[in-house]
């Protein structure tokens, strides 16, 4: 989970994280190049106004984010994996830059290097 001081408290003692992170590392079989992609699964908007009596876990929204962003939010360090993250790469001259947060609704929307 992405733990935050402002996470909701459930039953007066349990913090309910609104977000979870994941990093997937794979090798592109066509190019042999390593690719590392980061994801945040967020339920923040869906639980912000829920009382304890009404709380029911809902679906998470998934976003592809830079590994650097996950490091910022968790305090972790993934070292050289950042070099293989397509969302960390600077745009080549004349190319369209990739947004830092990509909503993912299907596998076709994932940005790979």
N, C-alpha and C positions, 0 to 999 in steps of 0.2 A: 504493500500500500504506500501511497504518498501521505505521510502523516503530517497533519497541520494542527497548530494550537487551537484553531477555530472549528475543528471537526465537531459535529453534533455529539452530544452525550446521550446515550441510550440507557435507560434504567439507572440513572444517576451514577454510573461508573464505567460504562463501555463507550469508547470513542468510535464513531462510525466514519471511517475514511470515505471521502467522496470520490477519490481517484486511486487507480492502481496503474502501475507501469509494467512494461514488458519490453525487452530488447530481443530481436531475432537476428541471428548471424547465419549467413549461408554463403555458399559459393555458387556463382553463376556458372552453370555447366557449359554454356556456349563460350564464355570468355575466360573462365578460370579465375575471375576477379571476385574478391570477397565483398560482400555487401552486409552492412549492419543497419537495421532499421529500428526506430524506437516508437513506442506506442503509449498513449495514455488512454485508459478506459475511465470515463468520467460519468458520475451519477449526480454531480453537484447540483445542476439545475432541477433535478427531479426530486431531491430530498430536502431542499432548503427550507421549506415551510411545513414540514411534516411534524406532527406531535408524536409522542411516544405511543399513544393509543392507536394512531392511524398508520404507524410505520409498517411498510411492506417493501421489500427490496424490489426494485424495478429493473428494467433493462438499462444497460450501460450504453453510452455513446462511445465510439472508438475514434481516436484521432491519431494520425501519424505525426510525430513531433521529432525534433532533432534530439539526438542523444545528449547534446550539451544542455538542452532544456530539462531533460530528466535529471541530469546531474545537478542543475541549479535547484530543482524542487526537492531533491532527496538528500543532497549533501554527499552523494556517492561519486566516485571517479572511475570512469570506464576506460581511461587512458587512450591507447591507440585506436580503439573502436571508432572514435569520432572521425578518424581519417577515412573510414569506409562508409560513412553515413551520407546518402545523397542529399539530405536536407541541410547538411553542414557545408556542402561544397559550394564555393562561389560560382555564380553563373558565368559561363564563358561569354566572351565579347559577342554581342548581338543575339545571345540566347535569352529566352524568357526565363526569369528567375523562378525557382520553386518556392511556394509559400512555406513558412516555418511551421504551420499547423495545417494538416490536410485531413478533413473529415473522411472517414472510411465507412462506406456502406456496402462495398463489395471488394473482393480481391483485386479487381481490375483498377482500383483507384490507388493502390499502393505504389509509391515511388521507389524504384530500385536504382542502384548505380550500374 
